[in-house]
Amino acid sequence: MTLLPLFLDLKEKQVLLVGGGSVAQAKLRSLLPTGVTLRAVATRFSADFRLEAEGHPVHLLERPFEAGDLDGTHLVVSATNDPEANARIASQARQRGIWINAVDDPPSCDALFASTLRRGPWTLAISTEGAFAGLSRALRLALEDLIPDDPDLQALVDLRQQARRLPPEVRSRALQKLLADFRTAYFPSPRPSTPELP
């Protein structure tokens, strides 16, 4: 089975994060910039988790997970490090038709977090569909070196918006030239090797 990669607009959507340790903190860091309405429930939140959440609209509930925590939720992220708890939470979420991500527990997942690289207006996402998260991170790190954080990337998007005012045939040629220049600047083709003489 192949998973469908999607980018979700979570702005003002209810998201529940279960867990309060370092794994949950990493998911918290991914969720905060999306504008979610976030609730976190855990029997204990680490000092680092609390520090990460500080100054953000995160509602912390320091107690065990309860089925009622799912009320009004669009997405659940279970970062408990407890496969049995993940499976129980996943089962209850699925009964309600709520997407579930259980960290490092693919059988309990309907949604997986990708390793992401953000460059200006672009987000690149890499996933091994839960098989080897470390490999996704390694590929992202390689891409970080390949694609610099360059303000010209936003300028390309701005130029595309301006090109919308051009007649279709002119716009098409202009955008093709723009993309060709982009490829040459960021991904120059290697020189063809000289064939060896017989």
BALOBA-1460 file (C-alpha; in Angstrom, 3 decimals):
// residues 198
<rec num="1" residu="m" x="0.000" y="0.000" z="0.000"/>
<rec num="2" residu="t" x="1.301" y="3.453" z="-0.911"/>
<rec num="3" residu="l" x="0.512" y="6.420" z="1.305"/>
<rec num="4" residu="l" x="-0.747" y="9.676" z="-0.161"/>
<rec num="5" residu="p" x="1.500" y="12.637" z="0.745"/>
<rec num="6" residu="l" x="-0.563" y="15.657" z="1.784"/>
<rec num="7" residu="f" x="-0.003" y="19.082" z="3.290"/>
<rec num="8" residu="l" x="-2.687" y="19.867" z="5.875"/>
<rec num="9" residu="d" x="-3.979" y="23.321" z="6.762"/>
<rec num="10" residu="l" x="-4.310" y="22.996" z="10.540"/>
<rec num="11" residu="k" x="-4.911" y="26.655" z="11.300"/>
<rec num="12" residu="e" x="-7.406" y="26.895" z="14.178"/>
<rec num="13" residu="k" x="-8.072" y="23.137" z="13.981"/>
<rec num="14" residu="q" x="-8.183" y="21.159" z="17.238"/>
<rec num="15" residu="v" x="-5.147" y="18.897" z="17.638"/>
<rec num="16" residu="l" x="-4.499" y="16.650" z="20.621"/>
<rec num="17" residu="l" x="-0.932" y="15.738" z="21.599"/>
<rec num="18" residu="v" x="-0.613" y="12.840" z="24.054"/>
<rec num="19" residu="g" x="2.718" y="12.721" z="25.853"/>
<rec num="20" residu="g" x="5.010" y="15.137" z="27.636"/>
<rec num="21" residu="g" x="8.558" y="13.915" z="27.036"/>
<rec num="22" residu="s" x="11.227" y="14.576" z="24.413"/>
<rec num="23" residu="v" x="9.378" y="12.777" z="21.595"/>
<rec num="24" residu="a" x="6.203" y="14.760" z="22.289"/>
<rec num="25" residu="q" x="8.305" y="17.918" z="22.469"/>
<rec num="26" residu="a" x="9.625" y="17.296" z="18.930"/>
<rec num="27" residu="k" x="6.039" y="16.935" z="17.668"/>
<rec num="28" residu="l" x="5.041" y="20.062" z="19.591"/>
<rec num="29" residu="r" x="7.813" y="21.955" z="17.791"/>
<rec num="30" residu="s" x="6.437" y="20.786" z="14.419"/>
<rec num="31" residu="l" x="2.842" y="21.684" z="15.280"/>
<rec num="32" residu="l" x="3.281" y="25.146" z="16.812"/>
<rec num="33" residu="p" x="4.005" y="27.064" z="13.569"/>
<rec num="34" residu="t" x="0.843" y="25.700" z="11.906"/>
<rec num="35" residu="g" x="-1.593" y="27.807" z="13.929"/>
<rec num="36" residu="v" x="-3.350" y="24.811" z="15.508"/>
<rec num="37" residu="t" x="-5.507" y="24.973" z="18.590"/>
<rec num="38" residu="l" x="-3.393" y="22.571" z="20.605"/>
<rec num="39" residu="r" x="-4.138" y="20.573" z="23.719"/>
<rec num="40" residu="a" x="-1.510" y="18.337" z="25.303"/>
<rec num="41" residu="v" x="-2.273" y="15.640" z="27.852"/>
<rec num="42" residu="a" x="0.306" y="13.669" z="29.825"/>
<rec num="43" residu="t" x="0.751" y="12.267" z="33.302"/>
<rec num="44" residu="r" x="3.858" y="14.461" z="33.487"/>
<rec num="45" residu="f" x="5.343" y="17.182" z="31.281"/>
<rec num="46" residu="s" x="9.118" y="17.509" z="31.250"/>
<rec num="47" residu="a" x="10.667" y="20.875" z="32.054"/>
<rec num="48" residu="d" x="11.920" y="21.105" z="28.450"/>
<rec num="49" residu="f" x="8.416" y="20.406" z="27.090"/>
<rec num="50" residu="r" x="6.964" y="23.153" z="29.296"/>
<rec num="51" residu="l" x="9.693" y="25.551" z="28.145"/>
<rec num="52" residu="e" x="8.934" y="24.754" z="24.477"/>
<rec num="53" residu="a" x="5.205" y="25.357" z="25.052"/>
<rec num="54" residu="e" x="5.741" y="28.576" z="27.007"/>
<rec num="55" residu="g" x="4.389" y="31.671" z="25.278"/>
<rec num="56" residu="h" x="2.262" y="29.602" z="22.863"/>
<rec num="57" residu="p" x="-1.477" y="28.885" z="23.059"/>
<rec num="58" residu="v" x="-1.053" y="25.306" z="24.297"/>
<rec num="59" residu="h" x="-3.493" y="23.952" z="26.876"/>
<rec num="60" residu="l" x="-1.611" y="21.507" z="29.149"/>
<rec num="61" residu="l" x="-3.608" y="18.796" z="30.943"/>
<rec num="62" residu="e" x="-1.408" y="16.951" z="33.447"/>
<rec num="63" residu="r" x="-3.318" y="13.693" z="33.893"/>
<rec num="64" residu="p" x="-3.845" y="10.402" z="32.043"/>
<rec num="65" residu="f" x="-5.500" y="10.400" z="28.612"/>
<rec num="66" residu="e" x="-9.310" y="10.137" z="28.669"/>
<rec num="67" residu="a" x="-11.639" y="9.266" z="25.793"/>
<rec num="68" residu="g" x="-13.307" y="12.680" z="26.184"/>
<rec num="69" residu="d" x="-10.026" y="14.326" z="25.162"/>
<rec num="70" residu="l" x="-10.921" y="13.346" z="21.588"/>
<rec num="71" residu="d" x="-14.041" y="15.535" z="21.534"/>
<rec num="72" residu="g" x="-13.821" y="18.101" z="18.723"/>
<rec num="73" residu="t" x="-10.369" y="16.883" z="17.667"/>
<rec num="74" residu="h" x="-9.256" y="16.737" z="14.005"/>
<rec num="75" residu="l" x="-5.872" y="15.065" z="14.546"/>
<rec num="76" residu="v" x="-4.318" y="13.102" z="17.421"/>
<rec num="77" residu="v" x="-0.575" y="12.727" z="17.906"/>
<rec num="78" residu="s" x="0.283" y="9.993" z="20.394"/>
<rec num="79" residu="a" x="3.871" y="10.297" z="21.596"/>
<rec num="80" residu="t" x="3.713" y="8.106" z="24.688"/>
<rec num="81" residu="n" x="6.538" y="5.594" z="24.009"/>
<rec num="82" residu="d" x="3.979" y="2.977" z="25.050"/>
<rec num="83" residu="p" x="2.718" y="0.799" z="22.141"/>
<rec num="84" residu="e" x="-0.263" y="-0.428" z="24.167"/>
<rec num="85" residu="a" x="-1.328" y="3.142" z="24.977"/>
<rec num="86" residu="n" x="-0.806" y="4.154" z="21.339"/>
<rec num="87" residu="a" x="-2.961" y="1.253" z="20.151"/>
<rec num="88" residu="r" x="-5.719" y="2.103" z="22.646"/>
<rec num="89" residu="i" x="-5.706" y="5.788" z="21.675"/>
<rec num="90" residu="a" x="-5.586" y="4.885" z="17.970"/>
<rec num="91" residu="s" x="-8.551" y="2.531" z="18.325"/>
<rec num="92" residu="q" x="-10.660" y="5.193" z="20.050"/>
<rec num="93" residu="a" x="-9.642" y="7.868" z="17.520"/>
<rec num="94" residu="r" x="-10.453" y="5.614" z="14.558"/>
<rec num="95" residu="q" x="-13.876" y="4.789" z="15.993"/>
<rec num="96" residu="r" x="-14.596" y="8.522" z="15.813"/>
<rec num="97" residu="g" x="-13.060" y="8.988" z="12.367"/>
<rec num="98" residu="i" x="-10.146" y="11.068" z="13.714"/>
<rec num="99" residu="w" x="-6.708" y="10.889" z="12.063"/>
<rec num="100" residu="i" x="-4.040" y="9.444" z="14.376"/>
<rec num="101" residu="n" x="-0.255" y="9.655" z="14.352"/>
<rec num="102" residu="a" x="1.407" y="7.322" z="16.832"/>
<rec num="103" residu="v" x="5.114" y="8.088" z="16.930"/>
<rec num="104" residu="d" x="7.335" y="5.135" z="15.881"/>
<rec num="105" residu="d" x="4.268" y="2.869" z="15.785"/>
<rec num="106" residu="p" x="3.148" y="2.582" z="12.112"/>
<rec num="107" residu="p" x="0.346" y="0.043" z="12.764"/>
<rec num="108" residu="s" x="-1.329" y="2.643" z="15.001"/>
<rec num="109" residu="c" x="-0.987" y="5.428" z="12.417"/>
<rec num="110" residu="d" x="-3.335" y="6.888" z="9.840"/>
<rec num="111" residu="a" x="-1.054" y="9.909" z="9.368"/>
<rec num="112" residu="l" x="2.731" y="10.136" z="9.403"/>
<rec num="113" residu="f" x="4.967" y="13.139" z="9.992"/>
<rec num="114" residu="a" x="7.542" y="13.710" z="7.273"/>
<rec num="115" residu="s" x="11.027" y="15.045" z="7.787"/>
<rec num="116" residu="t" x="10.656" y="18.593" z="6.456"/>
<rec num="117" residu="l" x="12.922" y="21.229" z="4.999"/>
<rec num="118" residu="r" x="11.564" y="24.769" z="4.727"/>
<rec num="119" residu="r" x="13.093" y="27.231" z="2.317"/>
<rec num="120" residu="g" x="11.200" y="30.503" z="1.969"/>
<rec num="121" residu="p" x="7.804" y="29.709" z="0.418"/>
<rec num="122" residu="w" x="8.631" y="26.032" z="-0.145"/>
<rec num="123" residu="t" x="8.385" y="23.000" z="2.075"/>
<rec num="124" residu="l" x="10.018" y="19.747" z="1.055"/>
<rec num="125" residu="a" x="8.799" y="16.633" z="2.874"/>
<rec num="126" residu="i" x="10.579" y="13.274" z="2.959"/>
<rec num="127" residu="s" x="9.106" y="10.073" z="4.335"/>
<rec num="128" residu="t" x="9.956" y="6.387" z="4.431"/>
<rec num="129" residu="e" x="6.291" y="5.770" z="5.381"/>
<rec num="130" residu="g" x="7.289" y="4.881" z="8.939"/>
<rec num="131" residu="a" x="9.935" y="2.320" z="7.963"/>
<rec num="132" residu="f" x="13.111" y="4.292" z="8.871"/>
<rec num="133" residu="a" x="12.679" y="7.840" z="10.183"/>
<rec num="134" residu="g" x="16.456" y="8.248" z="10.569"/>
<rec num="135" residu="l" x="16.929" y="7.820" z="6.818"/>
<rec num="136" residu="s" x="14.378" y="10.573" z="6.143"/>
<rec num="137" residu="r" x="16.339" y="12.890" z="8.446"/>
<rec num="138" residu="a" x="19.627" y="12.001" z="6.734"/>
<rec num="139" residu="l" x="18.164" y="12.841" z="3.319"/>
<rec num="140" residu="r" x="16.760" y="16.124" z="4.652"/>
<rec num="141" residu="l" x="20.182" y="17.086" z="6.013"/>
<rec num="142" residu="a" x="21.733" y="16.363" z="2.603"/>
<rec num="143" residu="l" x="19.130" y="18.610" z="0.961"/>
<rec num="144" residu="e" x="19.821" y="21.385" z="3.478"/>
<rec num="145" residu="d" x="23.355" y="21.597" z="2.112"/>
<rec num="146" residu="l" x="22.143" y="21.407" z="-1.494"/>
<rec num="147" residu="i" x="19.408" y="24.075" z="-1.273"/>
<rec num="148" residu="p" x="20.525" y="27.247" z="0.501"/>
<rec num="149" residu="d" x="18.104" y="29.440" z="2.452"/>
<rec num="150" residu="d" x="18.095" y="32.122" z="-0.219"/>
<rec num="151" residu="p" x="15.736" y="35.139" z="-0.331"/>
<rec num="152" residu="d" x="15.694" y="34.740" z="-4.134"/>
<rec num="153" residu="l" x="13.399" y="31.743" z="-3.633"/>
<rec num="154" residu="q" x="10.612" y="34.076" z="-2.477"/>
<rec num="155" residu="a" x="11.459" y="36.389" z="-5.381"/>
<rec num="156" residu="l" x="10.705" y="33.510" z="-7.785"/>
<rec num="157" residu="v" x="7.213" y="33.164" z="-6.353"/>
<rec num="158" residu="d" x="6.699" y="36.934" z="-6.583"/>
<rec num="159" residu="l" x="7.778" y="36.852" z="-10.254"/>
<rec num="160" residu="r" x="5.326" y="34.055" z="-10.945"/>
<rec num="161" residu="q" x="2.510" y="36.170" z="-9.491"/>
<rec num="162" residu="q" x="3.529" y="39.077" z="-11.729"/>
<rec num="163" residu="a" x="3.637" y="36.770" z="-14.759"/>
<rec num="164" residu="r" x="-0.049" y="35.947" z="-14.294"/>
<rec num="165" residu="r" x="-0.847" y="39.294" z="-15.907"/>
<rec num="166" residu="l" x="0.874" y="38.251" z="-19.154"/>
<rec num="167" residu="p" x="-0.921" y="36.565" z="-22.074"/>
<rec num="168" residu="p" x="-0.880" y="32.764" z="-21.621"/>
<rec num="169" residu="e" x="1.676" y="31.991" z="-24.351"/>
<rec num="170" residu="v" x="4.050" y="34.724" z="-23.141"/>
<rec num="171" residu="r" x="3.565" y="33.654" z="-19.508"/>
<rec num="172" residu="s" x="4.395" y="30.036" z="-20.362"/>
<rec num="173" residu="r" x="7.679" y="30.987" z="-22.087"/>
<rec num="174" residu="a" x="8.628" y="33.387" z="-19.299"/>
<rec num="175" residu="l" x="8.037" y="30.775" z="-16.594"/>
<rec num="176" residu="q" x="9.935" y="28.104" z="-18.517"/>
<rec num="177" residu="k" x="12.909" y="30.470" z="-18.782"/>
<rec num="178" residu="l" x="12.632" y="31.354" z="-15.085"/>
<rec num="179" residu="l" x="12.639" y="27.678" z="-14.076"/>
<rec num="180" residu="a" x="15.518" y="26.858" z="-16.427"/>
<rec num="181" residu="d" x="17.568" y="29.667" z="-14.848"/>
<rec num="182" residu="f" x="16.628" y="28.351" z="-11.393"/>
<rec num="183" residu="r" x="17.771" y="24.813" z="-12.241"/>
<rec num="184" residu="t" x="21.055" y="26.103" z="-13.661"/>
<rec num="185" residu="a" x="21.721" y="28.256" z="-10.593"/>
<rec num="186" residu="y" x="20.906" y="25.627" z="-7.953"/>
<rec num="187" residu="f" x="21.444" y="22.312" z="-9.709"/>
<rec num="188" residu="p" x="24.127" y="22.716" z="-12.378"/>
<rec num="189" residu="s" x="24.457" y="19.654" z="-14.566"/>
<rec num="190" residu="p" x="27.715" y="17.768" z="-14.148"/>
<rec num="191" residu="r" x="30.045" y="17.988" z="-17.103"/>
<rec num="192" residu="p" x="29.764" y="14.966" z="-19.371"/>
<rec num="193" residu="s" x="32.700" y="12.660" z="-18.895"/>
<rec num="194" residu="t" x="35.159" y="12.343" z="-21.741"/>
<rec num="195" residu="p" x="34.871" y="8.862" z="-23.251"/>
<rec num="196" residu="e" x="37.998" y="6.804" z="-22.973"/>
<rec num="197" residu="l" x="39.768" y="6.038" z="-26.212"/>
<rec num="198" residu="p" x="39.890" y="2.375" z="-27.168"/>
